[in-house]
């Protein structure tokens, strides 16, 4: 094993991998930003008094959680054209990640809302607050503190899940490494450098997560 060649290939790949890492982070943030409101709406629907709405959203969550993300990407990117819906790789990848994230985030949000005692809701109603005001002023601030660690973990998980969109030719971090390897025929350096970049991104997000959790614990954001 020529260690100098491996090191050289890793360093040469670094600029390309950094560019791919930026795309990876953009995909993860886009899926998180779009997945959060989707997850919130699904969580509210699953807590609704309407049985049909609960059943439909429950079916969506069950399907997403019960099938691999890779299959979901294939269904959206390769399957939808059969119905006349063709998406470019970026839109298809973001859509697949958003739908996947929305299902998992909905469970986190639903559990966090349920963690707020029913007595607090009843007290808010007795003070004349509406259901929307009770949710916004009483329930959600407390639910956010409960949900923060899981939401942070979900974002870190999304960073790693973006590697799967490489199968539809999105040039994110993993795909960038593969393109470099196709030129150099040396896989170890680019792959280990890609792993280190995933690790670095996750480390930064973990630090931000801990900071947000401490501020929420003090009652500030």
C-alpha positions in Angstrom: 0.0 0.0 0.0 1.5 3.3 -1.1 0.5 5.7 1.7 2.0 8.7 0.0 -0.2 8.1 -3.0 -3.3 7.6 -0.8 -2.6 10.9 1.1 -2.0 12.7 -2.2 -5.2 11.5 -3.7 -7.1 12.5 -0.5 -5.7 16.0 -0.5 -6.3 16.4 -4.3 -9.9 15.3 -3.8 -10.5 17.7 -0.9 -11.6 20.8 -2.9 -14.2 18.7 -4.8 -15.4 17.0 -1.7 -15.8 20.3 0.1 -18.0 21.5 -2.7 -20.0 18.3 -2.4 -20.2 18.8 1.3 -21.9 22.1 0.7 -24.5 20.5 -1.4 -25.0 17.8 1.2 -25.6 20.4 3.9 -28.0 22.3 1.6 -30.0 19.2 0.9 -30.2 18.4 4.6 -31.3 21.9 5.6 -33.8 22.1 2.8 -35.4 18.8 3.9 -35.4 19.9 7.5 -37.0 23.3 6.8 -39.7 21.7 4.6 -40.1 18.6 6.7 -40.7 20.5 10.0 -44.0 22.2 8.9 -45.1 19.0 7.2 -44.3 17.0 10.4 -46.2 19.6 12.5 -49.3 19.3 10.3 -49.2 15.5 10.3 -48.7 15.5 14.1 -51.8 17.7 14.5 -53.7 15.6 12.1 -52.8 12.5 14.0 -54.1 14.2 17.2 -57.3 15.3 15.4 -60.7 14.1 16.5 -61.5 13.1 12.8 -60.9 9.4 12.4 -60.4 9.6 8.6 -57.7 12.2 9.0 -55.9 10.2 11.7 -56.1 7.1 9.5 -54.7 8.8 6.4 -51.8 10.4 8.2 -51.1 7.3 10.2 -50.9 5.3 6.9 -48.4 7.9 5.5 -46.2 7.7 8.6 -46.4 3.9 8.6 -45.5 3.6 4.9 -42.5 6.0 5.2 -41.2 4.4 8.4 -41.7 0.9 7.0 -39.9 1.3 3.7 -36.2 2.1 3.0 -35.4 5.7 2.0 -33.6 4.4 -1.0 -36.8 2.8 -2.3 -38.7 6.0 -1.7 -36.1 7.9 -3.8 -36.5 5.4 -6.6 -40.3 5.6 -6.5 -40.3 9.4 -6.7 -37.5 9.8 -9.3 -37.9 6.7 -11.5 -41.6 5.8 -10.7 -43.4 9.1 -11.1 -42.5 9.5 -14.8 -44.8 6.6 -15.4 -47.6 9.0 -14.5 -46.3 11.9 -16.5 -44.5 13.5 -13.6 -40.8 14.0 -14.3 -38.6 15.7 -11.7 -35.0 16.7 -12.0 -32.5 15.0 -9.5 -32.4 18.0 -7.1 -36.2 18.4 -6.8 -36.7 14.6 -6.6 -34.0 14.2 -3.9 -35.3 17.1 -1.8 -38.9 15.8 -2.1 -37.9 12.3 -1.1 -35.9 13.5 1.9 -38.7 16.0 2.9 -41.4 13.3 2.8 -39.2 10.9 4.8 -38.2 13.6 7.4 -41.8 14.8 7.7 -43.0 11.3 8.8 -40.3 10.9 11.4 -40.5 14.5 12.7 -44.3 14.1 13.0 -43.8 11.4 15.6 -41.3 13.5 17.5 -43.6 16.5 17.5 -46.7 14.4 18.4 -45.0 12.8 21.3 -43.7 16.2 22.5 -47.2 17.7 22.4 -48.6 14.7 24.3 -45.9 15.2 26.9 -47.6 18.5 28.0 -50.1 17.6 30.7 -53.8 17.8 29.8 -54.3 19.9 33.0 -52.4 22.8 31.5 -54.7 22.8 28.5 -57.8 22.7 30.7 -56.4 25.6 32.8 -55.7 27.6 29.6 -59.3 27.0 28.4 -60.6 28.1 31.8 -58.8 31.4 31.4 -60.5 32.0 28.1 -57.7 31.0 25.7 -58.8 29.5 22.4 -57.4 26.2 21.2 -55.0 27.9 18.8 -53.8 30.3 21.6 -53.4 27.4 24.0 -51.3 25.5 21.4 -49.1 28.6 20.6 -48.6 30.0 24.1 -48.8 27.0 26.4 -48.2 23.7 24.6 -45.7 24.5 21.8 -43.0 26.3 24.0 -42.9 23.3 26.4 -43.1 20.7 23.5 -40.1 22.5 21.8 -37.9 21.9 24.9 -38.8 18.2 24.8 -38.4 17.8 21.1 -35.1 19.8 20.7 -32.7 16.8 21.1 -34.7 14.6 18.7 -35.0 17.4 16.2 -31.2 17.9 16.3 -30.6 14.2 15.9 -33.0 14.2 12.9 -31.0 16.9 11.2 -27.7 15.0 11.7 -29.4 11.9 10.4 -30.5 13.8 7.3 -26.9 14.8 6.6 -26.0 11.2 6.4 -29.2 10.2 4.5 -28.3 12.7 1.7 -25.7 10.2 0.6 -28.5 8.1 -0.9 -29.4 10.8 -3.4 -26.1 10.0 -5.1 -28.0 7.2 -6.8 -30.0 9.7 -8.9 -26.8 11.5 -10.0 -26.9 14.4 -7.4 -23.3 15.4 -6.9 -23.3 15.6 -3.2 -20.4 14.5 -0.9 -20.5 10.8 -1.6 -21.0 11.2 -5.3 -18.2 13.7 -5.4 -15.9 11.1 -3.9 -17.0 8.5 -6.4 -16.3 10.9 -9.3 -12.8 11.5 -8.0 -12.2 7.8 -7.6 -13.3 7.2 -11.2 -10.4 9.5 -12.3 -7.7 8.3 -9.9 -8.6 4.7 -9.4 -7.6 5.1 -5.7 -10.7 4.7 -3.5 -9.4 4.8 0.1 -8.2 8.4 0.2 -11.3 10.0 -1.2 -13.7 7.8 0.8 -11.9 8.4 4.1 -11.8 12.1 3.4 -15.5 12.1 2.7 -16.1 10.2 6.0 -14.1 12.9 7.8 -16.2 15.6 6.2 -19.4 13.9 7.2 -18.0 13.6 10.7 -17.0 17.3 10.8 -20.5 18.4 9.7 -22.1 16.2 12.3 -19.8 17.5 15.0 -20.6 21.1 14.2 -24.4 20.4 14.2 -24.0 18.5 17.5 -22.3 21.6 19.0 -25.1 23.8 17.8 -27.7 21.3 19.1 -26.1 21.4 22.6 -26.1 25.2 22.6 -29.7 25.4 21.6 -30.7 22.8 24.3 -28.9 24.8 27.0 -30.6 28.0 25.9 -34.0 26.3 25.9 -33.4 24.9 29.3 -32.8 28.5 30.5 -36.1 29.6 28.9 -34.5 31.5 26.0 -33.8 30.9 22.3 
